[in-house]
Amino acid sequence: MVGAVNTAVDISLFAVFFYVLDWHLLLANAGGFIVAVTVSYVLNKTWTFADPSRGREAVRRGLAFMAVAVGGLGIGSLAIWLAALVVPPILAKFASIGATFLWNFTVSRRWVFRV
């Protein structure tokens, strides 16, 4: 469920930024991704992983999640740029999401929200 919400946020904002506001492909990708990853952190902390951390530990996990997100943004940016060479931008966005999903979930589960 969290993945579906994040995907909808990411694709919707990408489409608005790219097609309506005429942002550059990579900037539109980053804009949608940053908002979606923020939503993702809140939903993953409270629901997917039911993370009980507070105080200093919660800050550590938040910073770790953002570090993972930076890696995901890099992977996603490379994926959308390469895919957009051969398919329309909106389809390239789906490739970007697919490339980042496995990275973000796996690293978050093993490093950020491990209990």
N, C-alpha and C positions, 0 to 999 in steps of 0.2 A: 504494500500500500504506500509506504514512504517513497519507494522508487517511482511509483506512478505519479504521485504528487510532484516530486522533484522534476521528473521528466516533463510534465505538463507546464510547470513554471518555466523551466529552461527553454523549451521549444517556443512557448508563447512569447516570452520576452525576446528571444532571438529573432523571431519573425517580425515583431514590432520594431526592434532596433534596426534590423537589416532592410526589411521591405518598406516600412513606413517612414522611419527616420533617416534611412539611407546611410547608416553607419558602415564602416569597413567590416568585412567578413569576420576578421579576428577580434575586432572590438565588440561587435554584436555578440559573438560567441562568448567572450569574456563577461560581458554585462549580464547575459542570461545565466551563465554559470555561477557567477558570484552571488546573485540573489538566490538561486536554487540551492547552492551549497550552504547558505545561511539557514534556509528553511530546513535543509537536510540535517544540519547539526542539531537544531532544536528537536525535530521529530525523532532522530536516532537516539539522542540522549534520553528523551522522555519515554519513547515507546519501543523502538526496535530493540535497543540494548538495555532498557530500563536502568540506566546508569544512576546509582544513588550518590555519586560523588558530590561533595560540597567544598567550598572554600578553596584552599590552595590546590587540592587535587582536581577540582573542577576547572580551575584556570589552566593547569597543566594539560588536561585532556582537551580543553578548548584550543589551546595553542597547537597541540599535536594534530588535532583535526584540521586546523587551518594549514599546517605544513603538508598534510596529506592532500588537501584541496589544491595547494599550489602545484604539487606533482600532477594531480588530475587535470588541472588547467593546462599545463604544458603538454600532456599526452593528448588531451582533447583538441588543443589548438593545432598540433601537428596533424592529427587525424582529419580535422575539418579542412585544413588547407590542402592536404593531399587529395582528399575525396572530392573537393570542389573543382579539382582539375579535370574530373571525368564525369561528375554528376551535378545536378542542380544544387544550389546551396542548402535548401531545406533537407534534401536527402543526405548531403554531407554532414548536416547537423546530427542526423540520426547515427551516422557512423561515429561521430565524435562522442555521442552519449554512450554508445556501445563500448567504445574504447576506454572510457573513463569509469564506467560502472564497476567492472571487475576490480580495477585498481582501488577505487575508493572504498568499496565494501570490504574487500579482503584486508587491506591495510588498516582500516578503521577497526575491524573485528579483532585483528591480531595485535594491534599496537595501541590504538586510542581507547577503546572501550573494553579491553581485557580486564577481567575481574579475578 
